[in-house]
Amino acid sequence: MSLDLTLQLSIGDSITGATALATATGLQDAAPYDIVVQSTPVSVGSGNVPIGGAVSKTVNLPPGLEAGWHRITFTSTYYTGDPALKTLWFRIDSIGTLLEISSADPGLARTGFDPNATSQIALAALIAGLGFLLISRRSRTRWSF
C-alpha cells in the first residue's frame, strides 16, 4: 500500500495551468476516489479504482485560486477497508506564484507550539522543584532540636 501526491511545479513557478499527480497502490477494487483542491472545495479528479487497486491520475489545479494556503487531498479506501488519505498544502501569492509546499498542516505549524521547547521547560521546572525540595529538607533538618 502506498499513496503519493505531488505538485508538478517548483517554488517560484506560476500555478496557472499547473498539474498535480496522485499515485496509489493497494486500494480496494472499484472503491471511489476523489481529488479535491481547497480553500473552496473543487473536485479536480474522481472515479473508481480499477481492478488491481492502483491509481495514477494527473489533474489540473483550478484557475483563480486566491493568495494564501490551499490544500489538495486524495481520498479513497485501501483493500483492508482503512481510509486512504493524503494531503499536500501549498501557498501562493497574489499573482499565482507558488511560494511554499508542505506535507504538514501549516496552520498547526504556525500555532507556536514547539514540543521540544515545552519538554525543556517541563524538565527545567522539575529540576527546580527537586532543588527547592532538597533545600527545604536541609533547612528543616538543620533547625530541628
C-alpha positions in Angstrom: 0.0 0.0 0.0 1.4 3.4 -1.0 -0.1 6.8 -1.6 1.7 9.8 -3.0 0.6 13.3 -4.1 2.9 15.8 -5.8 2.6 19.1 -7.4 4.2 19.1 -10.9 5.9 22.5 -10.5 8.6 24.2 -8.4 8.7 27.1 -6.0 8.6 30.3 -8.0 6.5 28.8 -10.8 3.1 30.1 -11.8 0.3 27.8 -10.8 -1.7 28.7 -13.9 -2.1 25.5 -15.9 -0.2 23.5 -13.2 -0.9 19.9 -12.5 -0.7 17.5 -9.6 -0.1 13.8 -9.7 -1.7 11.3 -7.4 -0.4 7.7 -7.3 -1.8 5.0 -5.1 -1.5 1.2 -4.8 -3.2 -1.3 -2.5 -6.6 0.3 -2.9 -9.9 -1.6 -2.9 -11.0 -2.6 -6.3 -14.0 -0.4 -7.5 -13.7 1.9 -4.5 -14.5 5.5 -5.3 -11.6 8.0 -5.2 -11.7 11.8 -5.2 -9.0 14.5 -5.6 -10.1 17.9 -4.2 -8.4 21.3 -4.0 -9.5 23.5 -1.2 -9.7 26.5 0.2 -13.1 26.5 -1.6 -13.6 22.8 -2.4 -13.2 21.9 -6.0 -13.1 18.3 -7.2 -10.4 18.1 -9.8 -10.5 14.3 -10.3 -12.6 11.4 -9.3 -13.5 7.9 -10.4 -13.5 4.3 -9.3 -10.3 2.3 -8.6 -9.6 -0.2 -11.4 -9.1 -3.9 -10.8 -5.7 -4.3 -9.3 -6.1 -1.5 -6.8 -3.7 1.1 -8.4 -4.5 4.7 -9.5 -2.2 7.1 -11.2 -4.1 10.3 -12.0 -2.8 13.7 -13.2 -5.2 16.6 -12.5 -5.2 20.3 -13.3 -5.2 22.9 -10.4 -8.3 25.1 -10.7 -7.9 28.6 -12.1 -8.5 31.7 -9.9 -7.0 30.5 -6.6 -6.6 33.4 -4.2 -3.4 34.2 -2.4 -2.7 32.1 0.7 -2.7 28.5 1.7 -4.6 25.8 -0.2 -4.6 22.0 0.0 -5.0 19.2 -2.4 -6.4 15.9 -0.9 -6.7 12.4 -2.3 -9.2 10.1 -0.7 -10.2 6.5 -1.3 -10.2 3.2 0.6 -7.4 0.6 0.9 -8.1 -3.1 0.3 -8.1 -3.6 4.1 -11.1 -1.2 4.4 -9.0 1.5 6.0 -9.3 5.0 4.6 -6.7 6.1 2.1 -5.9 9.8 2.6 -3.1 12.1 1.5 -3.0 15.9 1.8 -0.5 18.4 0.4 -0.6 22.1 1.3 0.7 24.8 -0.9 0.9 28.6 -0.6 0.6 31.1 -3.5 1.0 34.8 -3.7 -1.5 37.3 -5.2 -0.2 36.8 -8.8 -0.4 33.0 -8.6 3.3 32.2 -7.9 4.0 29.1 -5.8 5.7 30.1 -2.6 5.7 27.0 -0.4 4.7 23.3 -0.4 4.2 21.5 2.9 3.3 17.9 3.8 2.2 19.2 7.3 -0.7 21.4 8.0 0.8 24.9 8.0 -2.0 26.1 10.5 -0.6 23.7 13.1 3.0 24.7 12.3 2.2 28.3 13.0 0.5 27.9 16.4 3.8 28.4 18.2 3.6 25.0 19.8 7.1 23.6 20.0 7.2 20.2 21.6 10.9 20.4 22.2 10.7 23.8 24.0 7.7 22.5 26.0 9.7 19.5 27.1 12.7 21.6 28.1 10.5 23.9 30.2 8.9 21.0 31.9 12.4 19.4 32.6 13.7 22.8 34.0 10.6 23.1 36.3 11.1 19.5 37.5 14.8 20.1 38.3 14.0 23.4 40.0 11.2 21.7 42.1 13.6 19.0 43.2 16.2 21.6 44.1 13.7 23.5 46.3 12.6 20.2 47.9 16.2 19.4 48.8 16.9 22.9 50.2 13.6 22.8 52.2 14.5 19.4 53.7 18.0 20.6 54.6 16.6 23.7 56.2 14.2 21.8 58.4 17.0 19.3 59.4 19.4 22.0 60.4 17.0 23.8 62.6 15.4 20.8 64.3 16.0 20.4 68.0 
